[in-house]
Amino acid sequence: MSLQLRDIRLCLEEDESCLALKVAHHLSLDPSQISDLRILRKGIDARKKPRVLRVYTVRFEVDNEEQLLARLGGMAELSRFETTEISKISPLKRRPSVVVVGMGPAGLFAAWQLARHGVAVTLLERGRPVEQRVRDVASFWQRGDLNPRSNVQFGEGGAGTFSDGKLTTRLRHPEIALILRTLVEFGAPEEILWMAKPHIGTDILQRVLRNFRQALIELGVRIRFETRFTLPLMHQGRLCAARLEGGEEIPCEMLVLAPGHSARDTYRELYRSGVRMAAKPFAVGVRIEHPAEMINEIQYGFRSHPELGTADYSLSFNDSKTGRGVYSFCMCPGGEVVNASSEPGRLVVNGMSLSRRASEYSNSALVVSVREEDFSVPGALGGLAFQETLEEQAFIAGGGNWLAPAQNVASFLGRSGGTLRSSCRPGVREADLATLLPAVVVDGLRQALPQFDRRMKGFASAEAVLVGVETRTSAPLRILRADNGQSLSHPGLYPAGEGAGYAGGIMSAALDGLRAAGNILEPLLDRSEH
C-alpha cells in the first residue's frame, strides 16, 4: 500500500529531484525512509506573480506506514493512495454485430471497448485516414482546395485532431484513467497522466491515431473510410441495419452514432427519418489572439521561463440582465488560428496547437451563449440553421476566398489604434465584426471585454485581434436518448459523444463512447459462476 501527499511546492529554481526531501521534511522523516516516489499531479500556482510555484501531488512508500498515519492522522494533505478498478474484460453470453459511426474520440473508444470484449464491430468514417487528411487540410490552407469529406472537421480522429489536443475535464470518473493510459499506450507522452492540464498537440495526435487504428484492426474491427452513414433501418420496432450513402446496407443489431458536431447532412436525414432530437443552447463568437509572451507576462509576471510552458487563461462573465454567459473556450497557448471550414461557401475558425506550443501567438475562443429564442428557424434544426447563416456571412465578409474576417479589439470596442496581426491560416481580411455577428453576441462581447481587461490587464488592448466566426463550440442539438443510452425513438441506436449533444471535448467524448459501449455490453455479460 502506498501513500499520497498533496500540495508539495517547488519554486522555479528548484529541481524536481528535491521532491523526496520536501516530502520527508513535511512529514518529519529522514529522506532515506521515502522510496518509490512518483508524481501523480503537477500544476502551476501563479497567484503571487512573479513568484510562480509548481505544485505537486506525489505517491510514495514508507516503512511503518500505519505508524505514520497514526502520528499524522490530522494532516489533510496526507492519505492512502487508492487504486481504482477499471474496465475488466468479462465473458459475454453472445457477441452481436455492432456498427459504430464516426472515428472521433467517442467512436474510437466505443469501438475499442466493444472489440476488446469480442464484439464484431464495423467502424465507419466519412473522412480519410489521418495521413491523407493532413495532406487534404494542408492543401486547403495553402490553395483553398476544400474537400468536404476530408478537412478540419471530418476524418480520422474527428475535429479534435486539428486542435490543441486538450485532455482537461471537470468530470470525475474512474475510466478517465483508462482513457489516459490508453492514449499513452498508443504514443501520447506519459506526462498526460499527471499534468494538471494535460494536452497532446495535433502533431503527436496524428501518431496516436495511427497506433489506435492498428490496435483496432488487430482486435478484428473492420474499418471503412470514406463511407458516409445516412440512416438507421428498423424492423419490427428494432434496429436491423445501417444504410450508407449509395444505398448499401450493413446488417447489425446495434449502432453507436458518434457523428461529430459538424455532420449537418446526417442530422437532417435523421430528423426526416423520425429520430427524436431537440435544439439545445450552445455558444458562438470569435477567436481572440494575443502575442504569447504578452499572455505570459500577464499571467506569470515575466515573458518566459524554461520551467514553465506557455501560459493559458480561463475567463467568464455573466450578464445579470440577460443571464447570458460570455467565456473563453478551447484556449490554445502558443498556438494558431485556423480556417476550420467543412462546407463550400461557409467559413468557421478554430484554434490549434502543436505539442511544444511554441508559436508566437496564443488564442482562445471568446463566445456568447445563444438559445432557442435566438434561432429564426423553429424546432430541432434551428441552431443548425443559425450556425449556417453566420458562417455564410463570414465567408462573404472574408472576401469569398477563405480569408477569415478579423478586427483589432480596439477597433471593435470603438477605440483607435491597433494593427491586424494574426497567425490565421490561410489568412485574414479586415471586417467590421459588429455587422457580421448577431446583436446579442456583439453586446455580450463588448460588455465582457472590459471586464476581462480588468482581470488581465492588456487583454482588451490594441495588441489583441478578433477572428471570426467561432460557431462550432458544441453540437447545436441533442439526439435524445433514454437512461439505457438508446434513442427514444429508435431502439438499438446509441447516440454518443459531442455530435450527439452529450460531450464537450476529447475526454468527455471518449468517456461517453465508453459509456455507450458499456450500455451495449451490460445485458450481454455472462455472470454465471465458473
C-alpha positions in Angstrom: 0.0 0.0 0.0 1.3 3.5 -0.9 0.6 6.9 0.5 0.0 10.2 -1.3 0.8 13.7 -0.3 -0.8 16.8 -1.8 0.4 20.4 -2.1 4.1 20.0 -2.3 5.5 23.2 -3.7 8.7 24.0 -5.6 9.9 27.4 -6.7 11.1 27.7 -10.3 14.7 27.4 -9.3 14.3 24.1 -7.5 14.7 20.8 -9.4 12.1 18.0 -9.1 14.8 15.9 -7.5 14.1 17.9 -4.4 10.6 16.4 -4.0 11.7 13.5 -1.8 13.5 15.9 0.5 10.4 18.1 0.6 8.1 15.2 1.4 10.5 14.0 4.2 10.6 17.5 5.7 6.9 17.8 5.5 6.4 14.5 7.3 9.3 14.9 9.7 11.0 11.8 8.3 14.6 11.1 7.2 14.8 11.2 3.4 16.1 7.6 3.4 12.7 6.5 4.6 11.0 7.7 1.4 11.0 5.2 -1.5 9.4 4.7 -4.9 8.2 8.4 -5.2 6.2 9.1 -8.3 4.4 12.3 -9.4 0.7 11.9 -9.6 -0.2 15.5 -10.5 1.6 18.7 -11.4 0.2 22.2 -11.6 1.1 25.9 -11.5 0.3 28.5 -8.8 0.8 32.0 -10.2 -1.4 33.8 -7.8 1.5 35.7 -6.3 3.4 36.5 -9.5 6.1 36.9 -10.3 6.7 34.3 -7.6 5.4 31.3 -9.5 5.3 27.9 -7.9 4.9 24.4 -9.2 2.5 22.4 -7.1 2.7 18.6 -6.9 0.8 15.6 -5.6 3.1 12.6 -5.1 2.8 8.9 -4.4 5.4 7.2 -2.3 6.2 4.3 0.0 7.5 4.4 3.6 8.3 1.9 6.3 5.8 1.8 9.2 3.0 3.3 7.2 0.4 2.7 9.8 2.6 4.3 12.5 3.0 7.4 10.2 -0.7 7.7 9.6 -1.5 7.4 13.3 1.0 10.1 14.1 -0.2 12.5 11.3 -3.8 11.4 11.0 -4.9 15.0 11.2 -2.9 16.1 8.2 -5.4 16.8 5.4 -2.8 16.6 2.6 -1.8 13.0 3.5 -3.8 10.0 2.6 -3.6 6.4 1.4 -3.2 6.0 -2.3 -6.2 4.1 -3.5 -6.0 2.3 -6.8 -9.2 2.2 -8.9 -10.7 -0.9 -10.5 -11.4 -0.1 -14.2 -12.8 -1.9 -17.2 -12.2 -5.6 -16.7 -12.8 -7.8 -19.7 -15.7 -10.1 -18.9 -17.1 -13.0 -20.9 -20.3 -12.4 -23.0 -23.2 -14.7 -23.4 -23.2 -13.8 -27.1 -21.4 -11.5 -29.5 -23.7 -9.3 -31.5 -22.7 -7.3 -34.6 -22.4 -3.6 -33.9 -21.8 -0.7 -36.3 -20.0 2.4 -34.9 -20.3 5.6 -36.8 -17.5 8.2 -36.5 -13.8 8.0 -35.7 -13.7 10.9 -33.2 -13.0 10.1 -29.5 -16.4 8.7 -28.8 -16.5 6.4 -31.8 -12.9 5.2 -31.3 -13.3 4.3 -27.6 -16.7 2.7 -28.2 -15.3 0.5 -30.9 -12.2 -0.3 -28.9 -14.2 -1.3 -25.8 -16.6 -3.4 -27.7 -13.9 -5.2 -29.7 -11.9 -5.9 -26.5 -14.9 -7.9 -25.4 -15.1 -9.8 -28.6 -18.0 -8.0 -30.3 -18.0 -7.9 -34.1 -17.5 -4.2 -34.9 -17.7 -2.3 -38.2 -16.3 1.3 -37.8 -17.4 3.8 -40.4 -15.8 7.2 -41.1 -16.9 9.6 -43.8 -13.4 11.1 -44.0 -10.0 9.8 -44.7 -7.2 8.2 -42.7 -5.2 10.8 -40.8 -2.2 10.7 -43.1 -4.3 11.6 -46.2 -6.4 14.0 -44.1 -3.3 16.0 -43.1 -2.4 16.5 -46.8 -6.0 17.5 -47.6 -6.1 20.1 -44.8 -2.6 21.5 -45.9 -3.9 21.8 -49.5 -6.9 23.7 -48.3 -4.9 26.1 -46.2 -2.4 26.6 -49.0 -4.6 26.7 -52.1 -8.2 26.8 -50.9 -9.0 23.3 -52.1 -11.7 22.3 -49.7 -12.5 18.6 -49.6 -16.0 18.4 -47.9 -15.2 14.8 -46.8 -11.7 15.3 -45.5 -11.0 18.6 -43.6 -10.5 20.0 -40.2 -13.9 18.7 -39.1 -14.1 15.3 -40.9 -11.7 12.4 -40.9 -9.9 10.0 -38.6 -9.7 11.5 -35.1 -12.6 13.9 -35.6 -12.4 17.7 -35.1 -10.0 17.3 -32.1 -7.2 16.1 -34.5 -6.7 19.8 -35.5 -7.0 21.4 -32.1 -4.9 21.8 -29.0 -5.4 18.1 -28.1 -6.5 19.3 -24.6 -7.3 16.5 -22.2 -8.7 18.5 -19.3 -12.2 17.7 -18.0 -14.2 18.5 -14.9 -15.6 15.0 -14.9 -14.7 12.7 -12.0 -14.9 9.1 -13.3 -12.6 6.1 -12.8 -12.4 5.4 -16.6 -10.7 8.8 -17.1 -7.5 7.0 -16.0 -8.2 4.2 -18.6 -8.6 6.8 -21.4 -5.3 8.5 -20.5 -3.4 5.2 -20.1 -4.7 4.0 -23.4 -3.6 7.2 -25.1 -0.1 6.8 -23.6 0.0 3.2 -24.8 -0.7 4.5 -28.3 2.0 7.1 -28.3 0.9 10.1 -26.2 3.5 11.5 -23.8 3.5 9.9 -20.3 3.2 13.3 -18.7 -0.5 13.4 -19.6 -1.0 11.0 -16.7 0.0 13.6 -14.1 -0.1 17.1 -15.6 -2.9 19.2 -14.1 -3.8 20.5 -17.6 -2.6 17.8 -20.0 -2.6 18.2 -23.7 -1.1 16.2 -26.6 -0.9 18.6 -29.6 -2.1 18.0 -33.1 1.3 16.7 -34.3 1.5 13.9 -31.7 -2.2 13.2 -32.0 -1.6 12.0 -35.6 0.8 9.3 -34.3 -1.6 8.3 -31.6 -4.4 7.9 -34.1 -2.3 5.7 -36.4 -1.4 3.4 -33.5 -5.1 3.4 -32.3 -6.2 2.3 -35.8 -3.7 -0.5 -35.8 -4.8 -1.7 -32.4 -8.4 -1.8 -33.6 -7.5 -3.8 -36.7 -5.7 -6.3 -34.5 -8.8 -6.6 -32.4 -10.8 -7.5 -35.5 -12.5 -4.2 -36.1 -13.5 -3.7 -39.7 -12.7 -0.1 -40.6 -14.2 1.7 -43.6 -13.0 5.1 -44.5 -14.8 7.5 -47.0 -18.1 5.8 -46.0 -21.0 8.0 -45.0 -23.8 6.6 -42.8 -27.2 8.0 -43.7 -30.0 6.2 -41.8 -30.7 3.5 -39.2 -33.1 0.9 -40.6 -35.7 -0.7 -38.4 -37.6 -4.0 -38.5 -40.4 -4.8 -36.1 -39.5 -1.9 -33.9 -35.8 -2.7 -33.6 -32.7 -1.6 -35.4 -31.6 -4.1 -38.0 -29.1 -2.3 -40.4 -27.2 0.8 -41.2 -27.8 2.4 -44.6 -24.9 4.1 -46.3 -24.8 6.8 -48.9 -25.3 5.0 -52.2 -27.9 2.6 -50.7 -25.6 -0.2 -49.3 -27.0 -1.7 -46.1 -24.9 -3.2 -43.3 -26.9 -5.6 -41.1 -26.3 -5.0 -37.4 -28.1 -5.4 -34.0 -26.9 -2.1 -32.5 -25.4 1.1 -33.8 -23.3 3.6 -31.9 -23.9 7.0 -33.5 -21.0 9.4 -32.8 -21.0 11.6 -35.9 -19.3 14.7 -34.6 -20.8 18.2 -34.2 -20.5 19.1 -37.9 -22.4 16.3 -39.5 -25.3 18.5 -40.7 -26.4 16.3 -43.5 -26.6 13.4 -41.1 -28.6 15.5 -38.6 -31.1 16.4 -41.4 -31.5 12.8 -42.6 -32.0 11.5 -39.1 -34.6 14.2 -38.4 -36.5 13.3 -41.6 -36.5 9.6 -40.6 -38.1 10.4 -37.3 -35.1 10.1 -34.9 -36.1 12.2 -31.9 -33.9 15.2 -31.3 -34.2 18.7 -29.8 -32.4 22.0 -30.2 -30.1 22.9 -27.4 -28.2 26.1 -26.3 -24.6 26.5 -27.4 -22.3 29.4 -27.9 -20.9 31.5 -30.8 -18.4 34.3 -31.2 -14.8 34.7 -32.3 -11.2 33.7 -31.7 -9.2 36.3 -29.7 -5.5 36.3 -30.4 -2.6 37.9 -28.5 1.2 37.6 -28.6 2.1 34.6 -26.5 4.7 36.5 -24.5 2.1 39.1 -23.6 -0.1 36.5 -22.1 2.9 35.0 -20.2 3.7 38.4 -18.7 0.1 39.0 -17.7 -0.2 35.5 -16.1 3.3 34.9 -14.8 4.8 38.3 -14.4 7.6 37.7 -16.9 7.7 36.8 -20.6 9.2 33.3 -20.5 10.9 30.8 -18.2 12.4 27.4 -19.1 10.5 25.6 -16.3 7.1 26.9 -17.5 5.1 26.3 -20.6 3.2 29.0 -22.5 0.6 30.5 -20.2 -3.1 29.8 -20.5 -6.2 31.5 -19.1 -9.8 30.9 -18.4 -12.3 33.8 -18.3 -16.0 34.1 -17.8 -18.6 36.8 -17.4 -22.3 36.7 -16.8 -24.7 39.4 -18.0 -27.0 39.9 -15.0 -29.7 41.4 -17.2 -29.9 38.7 -19.9 -28.4 35.8 -18.0 -26.1 35.1 -20.9 -22.6 33.8 -20.3 -19.6 35.1 -22.1 -16.5 33.0 -21.7 -13.2 31.8 -23.1 -13.2 28.3 -24.5 -10.6 25.9 -26.0 -7.6 28.1 -25.2 -4.6 27.4 -27.3 -1.3 28.6 -25.7 1.4 29.1 -28.2 -0.9 28.0 -31.0 -2.6 29.4 -34.1 -6.0 30.2 -35.5 -7.0 28.0 -38.4 -9.8 28.1 -41.0 -11.9 25.0 -40.0 -14.5 25.1 -42.7 -16.1 21.9 -43.9 -18.7 23.2 -46.4 -18.4 25.3 -49.6 -19.5 28.9 -49.0 -19.4 28.7 -45.2 -16.4 29.8 -43.0 -15.6 28.9 -39.5 -12.4 29.2 -37.4 -10.9 27.2 -34.6 -7.7 27.1 -32.6 -4.8 24.6 -32.9 -1.5 23.9 -31.1 1.4 21.6 -31.7 2.8 19.7 -28.7 5.6 22.2 -27.9 3.1 25.2 -28.0 5.9 27.3 -29.4 4.0 29.7 -31.7 4.5 33.4 -31.0 0.7 33.7 -30.6 -1.9 32.4 -28.1 -5.6 32.3 -28.9 -8.9 31.3 -27.4 -12.5 31.2 -28.5 -14.4 34.1 -26.9 -18.1 33.1 -27.2 -21.6 34.2 -26.0 -24.3 31.7 -25.1 -27.2 31.6 -27.6 -30.6 30.0 -27.0 -33.6 28.7 -29.0 -35.2 32.1 -28.8 -32.3 33.4 -30.9 -32.9 31.0 -33.8 -35.0 32.2 -36.7 -35.9 28.6 -37.7 -38.1 26.8 -35.1 -37.6 23.3 -34.0 -34.8 20.8 -33.5 -32.8 22.1 -36.5 -33.0 25.8 -35.5 -29.5 26.0 -34.1 -28.0 24.3 -37.1 -29.6 26.9 -39.4 -28.4 29.7 -37.1 -24.8 28.4 -37.4 -25.0 28.1 -41.2 -26.3 31.7 -41.6 -23.4 33.1 -39.6 -20.8 31.0 -41.5 -22.2 32.1 -44.9 -22.0 35.8 -43.8 -18.4 35.2 -42.5 -17.4 33.7 -45.9 -18.7 36.7 -47.7 -17.1 39.2 -45.2 -13.8 37.4 -45.8 -14.0 38.1 -49.5 -15.2 34.7 -50.6 -11.7 33.2 -50.9 -11.4 31.5 -47.4 -9.8 34.5 -45.7 -11.3 34.9 -42.2 -12.9 38.3 -41.3 -10.9 39.9 -38.5 -10.8 43.1 -36.5 -8.5 44.6 -33.9 -10.0 44.6 -30.4 -9.5 48.4 -30.0 -11.5 49.0 -33.2 -14.2 46.5 -32.2 -14.6 48.5 -28.9 -14.8 51.8 -30.8 -11.2 52.9 -29.9 -8.5 54.0 -32.3 -5.2 52.3 -32.8 -4.0 48.7 -33.4 -3.0 46.7 -36.3 -4.3 43.4 -37.7 -1.7 40.7 -37.0 -2.9 37.1 -36.9 -1.5 33.6 -37.2 -4.7 32.5 -39.0 -4.2 30.1 -41.9 -4.7 30.8 -44.8 -5.1 34.5 -43.7 -7.5 37.2 -42.6 -9.3 40.2 -44.1 -10.3 43.3 -42.1 -14.0 43.5 -41.5 -16.5 45.1 -39.1 -17.4 42.1 -36.9 -20.3 44.1 -35.3 -22.1 44.0 -38.7 -21.5 40.2 -39.0 -22.3 38.8 -35.6 -25.8 38.8 -34.0 -26.5 41.8 -31.8 -26.7 39.6 -28.7 -23.2 38.3 -29.4 -21.8 41.8 -30.1 -23.4 43.2 -27.0 -22.1 40.3 -24.9 -18.5 40.7 -26.2 -18.5 44.4 -25.7 -19.6 44.1 -22.1 -17.3 41.3 -21.3 -14.0 42.5 -22.9 -13.5 45.5 -20.5 -14.3 43.1 -17.5 -11.7 40.7 -18.8 -9.2 43.5 -19.2 -9.6 44.4 -15.6 -8.7 40.9 -14.6 -5.9 40.5 -17.1 -4.5 44.0 -17.8 -3.9 44.4 -21.5 -6.3 41.6 -22.6 -8.5 44.1 -24.5 -5.6 46.2 -25.7 -4.8 47.1 -29.3 -2.4 44.1 -29.4 -5.3 41.8 -29.5 -7.2 40.7 -32.6 -10.6 39.1 -33.1 -11.0 36.5 -35.9 -14.5 35.2 -36.9 -16.5 33.2 -36.7 -16.4 30.6 -34.0 -19.7 28.7 -34.3 -18.9 25.0 -33.6 -18.2 25.1 -29.9 -20.6 22.2 -29.5 -23.5 20.5 -31.2 -26.5 22.7 -31.9 -28.9 19.9 -31.0 -29.2 16.8 -28.9 -30.2 13.3 -30.2 -32.5 12.2 -27.4 -31.7 9.0 -25.5 -33.0 7.1 -22.5 -31.2 6.2 -19.3 -30.0 2.9 -21.1 -28.3 5.0 -23.7 -30.7 4.1 -26.5 -32.5 6.6 -28.8 -36.0 7.4 -27.5 -37.4 6.7 -31.0 -35.1 4.0 -32.4 -34.2 1.1 -30.0 -30.8 -0.2 -30.8 -29.5 3.2 -31.8 -27.0 4.6 -29.2 -26.3 8.3 -29.7 -22.9 9.2 -28.2 -20.3 11.9 -28.0 -20.1 15.6 -28.9 -22.1 15.2 -32.1 -25.0 13.6 -30.3 -25.0 16.5 -27.8 -23.6 14.7 -24.8 -20.0 15.8 -24.6 -17.8 18.9 -24.9 -14.2 17.9 -25.6 -11.9 14.9 -26.2 -12.1 13.4 -22.7 -15.9 13.8 -22.2 -16.5 12.4 -25.7 -14.2 9.4 -25.1 -15.9 8.7 -21.8 -19.3 8.9 -23.5 -18.1 6.4 -26.1 -17.1 4.0 -23.3 -20.5 4.6 -21.7 -22.3 3.7 -25.0 -20.2 0.5 -25.2 -21.0 -0.3 -21.6 -24.7 0.1 -22.2 -24.5 -2.4 -25.1 -22.3 -4.8 -23.1 -24.2 -4.8 -19.8 -27.1 -7.1 -20.8 -24.7 -9.4 -22.7 -22.3 -10.1 -19.8 -22.2 -13.7 -18.7 -22.4 -13.5 -14.9 -22.7 -17.2 -14.3 -20.4 -18.9 -11.9 -17.5 -20.8 -13.4 
